[in-house]
Amino acid sequence: MRLIPNFRNFLCIAAIATCAGVPVIAQAQMTLEPVVTGLDTPWAVAPLPEGGALVTLREGTLIHSLDGTNREITGVPRVADSGQGGLLDITLARDFERTRTLFLTYATPQAGRGSGTALASAIYRKGGTRLEDVKELFEMKAGSSGGRHFGSRVVEGTDGTLFMTIGDRGDRPAAQDLRRHNGSVIRVNRDGSVPKDNPFVGRDAVLPEIWSYGHRNPQGAGLDLQGNLWVSEHGARGGDEVNRVKRGANYGWPVISYGVHYSGGKIGEGTAKEGMEQPALYWDPSIAPSGLLVYSGKMFPDWRGQIFVGSLKFDYISRLAGNPLREVEQIKTPQTSRVRDIVEAPDGSIWFLSVGDGAVYRIAQ
């Protein structure tokens, strides 16, 4: 495994050969193949250790897919399918093979105030057709009626706590208000309780679930190989960011940004301010980042520790590496159409979700 340009060419060859039903062998020994098709507005994918995958559809449906057959899994929480809201992320617990526990994020109806981002756990039995023991673990504080910027990814930390990203819900100043969950990364225990070491526990008029704040709309999240949390988030016009998330840190939105408003107007006070974090990387123009994977290197050792982010706007997968972090390659094929999610399967293959194709693809040796 050496040059990504060869990889890109091979993916193009793989796409043509797969469509023709011809096995693909190339010098890089990589294939790109569809593993789930026929999806309507898919949002997230979770490959299962026994094979197949679970896929969320924004309308509120959970799909189990195996060997070309898709079937609905019932018992999902009630969701508010409006605007950018609906059934969003799915993540398998670290002990999934033993406990069969998974986590879902979704927009939940809130009386009189539209909807808000929520987090639930559930049990999915092997071969089952229904989620069991569904429990809401967290619901953001009500107060936003817009249909945008829900976030929303859930990641299990190395200590078993859960991180969930929440967008500003279109209410920009709320991302700087610690009395509201808008524009934050929250951290809770697997039972929904608040960890005692969260940064704002015990402070009056501050929500204790908040881990970091000043985010605009983080739609990608993952742990690096040292267990640190990273997020990718949408800017306005320009200023999409990748951030390493630190305990109690303020990421600046909407006070600082490398973008401008869609009208062309200046955002906040500029690009930097004391007490506010700088992004590890930003894009201008915006790529509309969604999904974030820090790769283990299990199947492709040369990519160990590198970050992969999907682009909804420009239809590619961005590969990031180095210190300082930089975009070293754009993996672009006919299949990378509005990449919403990107994850690593148990065998080390890389799966990505193409909204444009309504499909999940697998990159493997």
RAJOSUL-V811977 format. One record per residue. N is the residue number from 1. PSI is psi in whole degrees, -180 to 180 (none if undefined). OMEGA is omega in degrees with one decimal (* if undefined). NEAR is the number of other ideal C-beta (glycine too) atoms within 10 Angstrom. Layout:
n,psi,omega,near
N,PSI,OMEGA,NEAR
N,PSI,OMEGA,NEAR
This chain:
n,psi,omega,near
1,113,-179.3,14
2,-76,-167.5,9
3,125,177.6,10
4,-34,175.0,17
5,-40,175.3,9
6,-40,178.7,14
7,-43,-179.8,22
8,-45,179.2,16
9,-41,179.5,14
10,-40,178.1,20
11,-40,177.7,26
12,-43,177.3,15
13,-42,-179.0,15
14,-40,-179.4,24
15,-44,-179.8,20
16,-44,-176.8,12
17,-38,178.5,17
18,-45,179.0,17
19,-33,-178.5,10
20,-3,-179.4,8
21,25,-177.2,6
22,132,175.7,10
23,146,-175.9,7
24,127,174.0,18
25,130,178.9,12
26,173,-174.0,15
27,-31,178.8,8
28,-10,-179.9,18
29,46,177.1,11
30,146,176.0,21
31,154,171.8,22
32,119,-176.1,25
33,148,175.0,15
34,137,176.5,17
35,-22,174.2,22
36,134,177.8,26
37,172,174.7,14
38,32,-176.9,14
39,145,178.9,22
40,111,-178.7,11
41,59,176.7,15
42,152,-176.7,24
43,-39,-177.1,26
44,155,-179.0,26
45,143,176.0,27
46,102,175.6,22
47,138,-177.9,22
48,145,-178.4,19
49,-27,179.8,12
50,1,-177.2,10
51,156,-175.5,13
52,-169,-175.8,17
53,160,167.6,22
54,136,-177.9,21
55,132,174.6,26
56,139,171.0,28
57,135,-172.6,20
58,-29,-178.7,22
59,-16,179.1,12
60,12,-177.7,17
61,139,173.1,21
62,128,-176.2,24
63,135,166.6,19
64,127,-178.8,19
65,131,178.3,21
66,127,175.2,15
67,42,175.3,7
68,1,179.4,11
69,126,177.2,9
70,134,174.1,16
71,149,-177.1,11
72,138,172.7,12
73,121,-177.4,17
74,174,176.7,11
75,7,178.6,15
76,154,177.2,21
77,158,174.6,18
78,132,-178.7,10
79,158,174.5,23
80,102,-179.9,20
81,89,-176.4,17
82,130,-179.8,15
83,-126,179.3,16
84,0,-177.8,20
85,166,179.6,26
86,-155,173.3,21
87,123,-168.1,26
88,-101,-169.7,28
89,159,170.2,27
90,134,179.3,26
91,134,175.4,21
92,139,176.0,21
93,154,179.2,18
94,-32,-179.6,13
95,29,-174.0,12
96,-41,-177.6,18
97,-29,179.0,13
98,-45,-172.6,8
99,-19,-175.4,13
100,30,179.8,17
101,137,174.0,18
102,166,-178.8,21
103,140,179.0,21
104,143,167.2,28
105,151,-173.6,29
106,161,171.8,30
107,123,-178.3,28
108,141,178.4,21
109,139,177.3,14
110,124,-172.3,18
111,120,174.8,6
112,-6,-175.0,6
113,32,176.5,12
114,-116,-176.2,19
115,162,179.6,26
116,161,-178.3,24
117,136,-178.7,28
118,165,-178.2,26
119,134,178.3,28
120,157,170.2,21
121,158,179.1,21
122,166,175.6,21
123,132,174.2,18
124,110,179.6,24
125,145,178.4,10
126,125,-179.5,9
127,5,-176.0,8
128,167,178.5,14
129,2,-177.5,12
130,142,171.5,15
131,144,179.2,21
132,158,173.2,11
133,47,-179.5,11
134,126,-178.5,14
135,126,172.6,13
136,123,-178.4,14
137,-30,-174.8,19
138,143,170.3,21
139,130,-178.1,17
140,151,178.6,28
141,132,-176.5,15
142,157,176.5,16
143,4,-178.8,17
144,126,-176.6,26
145,-3,-179.0,14
146,167,-178.1,17
147,28,-176.0,17
148,166,172.0,16
149,57,175.7,28
150,-13,-166.4,31
151,-134,18.3,32
152,119,176.5,27
153,152,175.2,26
154,133,-178.7,26
155,135,174.9,23
156,124,178.8,19
157,169,-179.3,16
158,-21,178.5,11
159,6,178.8,10
160,-6,174.7,12
161,163,-176.5,18
162,130,172.2,24
163,134,174.5,22
164,137,-180.0,30
165,142,179.0,32
166,132,175.9,32
167,173,-177.4,28
168,-4,178.2,30
169,23,-179.8,30
170,4,179.6,18
171,86,-168.6,19
172,-50,-176.8,19
173,-25,-178.0,13
174,-23,-179.7,20
175,-14,176.5,27
176,6,-175.1,19
177,108,-176.6,17
178,0,173.1,16
179,0,-179.5,13
180,153,-179.2,23
181,-9,-178.0,29
182,136,174.4,27
183,38,-176.4,31
184,164,162.2,29
185,125,178.7,28
186,158,179.8,25
187,124,178.3,26
188,164,172.8,21
189,169,-177.2,15
190,-14,174.1,17
191,4,179.0,9
192,-8,178.5,16
193,164,-177.2,13
194,125,176.5,18
195,139,-177.0,17
196,-22,-178.6,9
197,12,171.3,10
198,147,-169.0,20
199,-24,-174.4,17
200,15,176.5,17
201,132,176.4,13
202,-3,178.2,8
203,132,-178.9,11
204,142,173.8,5
205,25,176.5,8
206,136,-178.3,14
207,123,-170.9,19
208,-16,179.3,18
209,-19,-173.6,24
210,130,176.6,24
211,-41,175.5,24
212,165,-175.6,25
213,-178,-176.4,28
214,27,177.3,22
215,152,178.8,27
216,-61,179.7,25
217,80,-176.9,28
218,113,-179.3,32
219,15,173.4,29
220,142,178.6,27
221,144,177.5,26
222,160,177.5,23
223,142,171.7,17
224,-178,-173.4,14
225,-12,175.5,11
226,0,178.6,8
227,8,178.0,9
228,144,179.7,14
229,134,173.7,24
230,145,176.1,23
231,151,168.5,26
232,138,-175.3,33
233,147,179.6,30
234,131,167.5,24
235,-164,174.6,25
236,-111,174.1,21
237,99,-168.1,17
238,166,174.5,15
239,17,168.0,23
240,144,-170.9,28
241,155,161.0,27
242,128,-177.7,23
243,139,166.0,25
244,121,-171.1,14
245,124,-179.1,21
246,151,-177.9,14
247,121,173.9,12
248,7,-173.3,11
249,153,178.7,18
250,120,-175.6,19
251,9,160.3,27
252,-24,-176.5,28
253,134,0.4,28
254,25,-178.5,20
255,-41,177.3,20
256,149,179.9,21
257,153,173.0,25
258,7,176.8,21
259,-175,175.2,23
260,166,175.3,16
261,160,179.5,14
262,-25,176.4,8
263,-13,-175.8,7
264,-6,-179.4,7
265,155,-179.5,9
266,143,175.7,10
267,124,171.4,23
268,-133,-170.8,16
269,4,-179.1,13
270,-150,-174.7,11
271,-7,-178.2,16
272,149,174.6,12
273,142,179.7,14
274,136,179.1,4
275,-2,179.6,9
276,139,-174.2,18
277,149,171.1,19
278,145,177.7,15
279,152,173.2,22
280,-28,178.4,18
281,147,171.5,19
282,155,178.3,19
283,137,170.3,24
284,109,12.3,13
285,165,-179.1,13
286,143,175.5,21
287,-7,-174.1,23
288,70,-173.9,20
289,138,177.0,26
290,131,-175.3,27
291,143,177.2,27
292,130,177.6,29
293,128,166.1,24
294,116,-166.5,20
295,141,-176.2,23
296,-25,-174.6,14
297,6,-173.4,14
298,-46,-179.4,14
299,-33,-178.6,18
300,87,-173.2,20
301,-32,-177.8,11
302,-18,-178.3,11
303,7,-176.9,21
304,129,177.1,12
305,-3,179.7,12
306,158,-174.4,19
307,136,177.1,24
308,130,-178.2,26
309,133,177.1,27
310,149,175.3,29
311,120,175.3,25
312,-30,-173.4,19
313,-45,-172.7,16
314,5,170.4,16
315,56,174.2,20
316,172,172.5,19
317,124,179.3,23
318,126,175.7,26
319,124,-174.5,18
320,141,179.6,20
321,169,172.8,14
322,171,176.6,10
323,104,8.4,6
324,156,-178.7,6
325,138,177.3,16
326,158,175.9,10
327,116,-176.4,16
328,-15,178.0,12
329,149,170.9,18
330,112,179.4,16
331,107,-172.0,21
332,122,177.9,18
333,172,174.9,22
334,-21,-178.1,15
335,-18,-176.8,24
336,58,-176.2,24
337,106,-176.7,17
338,74,-177.6,17
339,113,-176.3,31
340,-35,-175.8,26
341,152,176.4,28
342,127,-173.2,26
343,166,174.6,23
344,130,177.4,19
345,165,-179.5,21
346,-29,-179.5,14
347,0,180.0,13
348,-4,174.1,16
349,158,-178.6,20
350,125,179.6,22
351,137,174.9,21
352,152,-175.6,24
353,122,179.9,27
354,110,178.3,25
355,-39,-178.3,21
356,-35,179.1,14
357,-14,-172.5,18
358,42,-171.7,16
359,160,170.8,19
360,133,180.0,24
361,155,-178.1,27
362,127,172.7,18
363,123,-175.2,24
364,171,173.9,17
365,none,*,12
